[in-house]
Amino acid sequence: MPDTNIAELNELDRDRFVAVLGGVYEESPWVARGAYADQPFESVTDVATALEAVVRDASHERRLELLRAHPDLGEQTEMTDASAAEQSSAGLDQLRPELYEEFQRLNDLYRDRFGFPFIMAVKNESPEAIRAAMEQRVEQSEQEEFETALSEVHKIARLRLDDIVDSSVTRD
């Protein structure tokens, strides 16, 4: 059940807006802070577009920092509640030992090659589909994978945004 709607979101001051949307992009409240100036929003899609624009307009280093804020998939370490729930929905919290080892190997290979963790919107995906994507994407060029990872970050953010903001209520 979403926590707020567009009308309520538009009434928030900057600090509260960032408190509500600051976790949409993993450990990166600067994205919500940057999108605040685009109020008022007409729809959840407008909010998503504003958030994406902040990321798009950020420096390469800042976007790399955003990618590096994500946890490794299948990793059994501390992560945000949103990441834990997403990974759990894909069964990544209950991997068989041999599959866990395979994820660790692929995570290490990927991180060594690109300098950031493998990122995929995994909500309701299977571990096998995720592993196949890891195996395919580790072969991409650095530029292709940087763009693919950012695209996945935006997908994750939209899923999180939909969990927070009621999309059936638009601004009057």
C-alpha positions in Angstrom: 0.0 0.0 0.0 1.6 3.3 -1.0 2.4 5.8 1.7 1.4 9.0 -0.1 -0.1 10.4 -3.2 0.9 13.1 -5.7 -1.1 15.9 -4.0 0.5 15.1 -0.6 4.0 14.8 -2.2 3.6 18.2 -3.7 2.8 19.7 -0.3 6.0 18.4 1.4 8.8 20.7 2.2 12.3 19.8 0.9 13.5 17.8 3.9 10.3 15.8 4.2 10.3 15.2 0.4 13.8 13.8 0.6 12.8 11.7 3.7 10.0 10.1 1.7 11.8 9.6 -1.6 15.5 9.5 -0.5 15.7 5.8 -0.6 14.2 5.4 -4.1 17.7 5.5 -5.5 19.9 3.2 -3.3 21.7 5.2 -0.6 21.4 8.3 -2.8 19.1 10.9 -1.3 20.8 13.5 -3.5 18.6 12.3 -6.4 15.4 13.2 -4.5 16.9 16.4 -3.3 17.6 17.4 -6.9 14.1 16.5 -8.1 12.4 18.5 -5.4 12.7 21.7 -7.5 10.5 20.2 -10.3 7.4 20.3 -8.2 4.5 20.4 -8.7 4.2 16.9 -10.2 1.1 15.8 -12.1 1.7 12.0 -11.8 4.1 9.3 -10.5 5.6 9.3 -14.0 6.4 13.0 -13.7 8.2 12.2 -10.4 10.1 9.3 -12.0 11.1 11.5 -15.0 12.4 14.2 -12.7 14.4 11.7 -10.6 15.9 10.2 -13.8 16.8 13.7 -15.1 18.8 14.4 -11.9 20.8 11.2 -12.4 21.2 11.8 -16.1 22.5 15.3 -15.5 24.9 14.2 -12.7 28.6 13.8 -13.4 30.0 10.5 -14.4 31.6 10.2 -11.0 28.3 10.8 -9.2 26.5 8.2 -11.4 29.3 5.7 -10.7 28.9 6.5 -7.0 25.2 5.7 -7.4 26.0 2.3 -9.0 28.5 1.5 -6.3 25.8 2.1 -3.6 24.0 -1.1 -4.7 24.7 -4.4 -2.9 25.9 -7.5 -4.7 23.1 -9.8 -5.7 22.8 -12.9 -3.5 25.2 -11.4 -1.0 24.3 -12.2 2.6 25.4 -8.9 4.1 23.6 -5.8 5.4 21.6 -3.9 2.8 18.7 -1.5 2.8 15.2 -2.9 3.6 14.2 -2.3 -0.1 17.1 -4.2 -1.5 16.5 -7.1 1.0 12.9 -7.3 0.0 13.7 -7.2 -3.7 16.3 -9.9 -3.4 14.0 -12.0 -1.3 11.3 -11.8 -3.9 13.7 -13.4 -6.3 14.8 -16.1 -3.9 18.3 -14.7 -3.6 18.1 -15.0 0.2 17.7 -18.8 0.0 20.2 -19.8 -2.6 21.6 -23.4 -2.6 25.2 -23.4 -1.5 26.5 -24.2 -5.1 24.4 -21.4 -6.6 25.5 -19.0 -3.9 29.1 -19.8 -4.8 28.3 -19.2 -8.5 26.7 -15.8 -7.7 29.8 -14.9 -5.6 32.1 -15.8 -8.5 30.0 -13.9 -11.0 29.7 -10.9 -8.7 33.5 -10.8 -8.2 34.2 -11.2 -12.0 31.7 -8.5 -12.8 32.9 -6.0 -10.1 36.6 -6.6 -11.2 35.6 -5.9 -14.8 33.4 -2.8 -14.3 34.2 -1.4 -10.9 30.6 -1.6 -9.6 28.2 -4.4 -8.6 26.0 -6.2 -11.1 22.6 -4.4 -11.0 19.3 -5.8 -12.1 15.7 -5.1 -11.2 15.3 -8.6 -9.7 11.8 -8.3 -8.2 10.1 -11.6 -8.9 12.8 -12.9 -11.2 14.3 -16.4 -10.8 17.9 -16.9 -9.6 18.5 -18.8 -12.9 17.4 -15.8 -15.0 19.5 -13.5 -12.9 22.6 -15.7 -13.3 22.0 -15.9 -17.0 21.8 -12.1 -17.2 25.1 -11.8 -15.2 26.8 -14.2 -17.5 25.6 -12.3 -20.6 26.2 -8.8 -19.3 29.8 -9.4 -18.0 30.7 -9.7 -21.8 29.5 -6.2 -22.7 31.8 -3.2 -23.2 32.3 -0.9 -20.2 30.2 1.9 -21.8 27.4 -0.5 -22.7 27.3 -2.0 -19.2 27.5 1.4 -17.5 24.3 2.4 -19.5 22.6 -0.9 -18.9 23.3 -0.7 -15.1 21.9 2.8 -15.0 18.8 1.6 -16.9 18.3 -1.1 -14.3 18.8 1.4 -11.5 15.9 3.5 -13.0 13.7 0.3 -13.2 14.4 -0.4 -9.5 13.7 3.2 -8.6 10.4 3.1 -10.5 9.3 -0.1 -8.7 10.2 1.5 -5.3 8.4 4.8 -6.3 5.3 2.8 -7.1 5.4 1.3 -3.7 5.6 4.7 -2.0 3.4 7.0 -4.2 -0.2 6.1 -5.1 -0.3 6.3 -8.9 -4.1 6.3 -9.1 -4.3 9.8 -7.5 -3.1 12.6 -9.7 -2.8 16.3 -9.0 -6.0 18.4 -9.3 
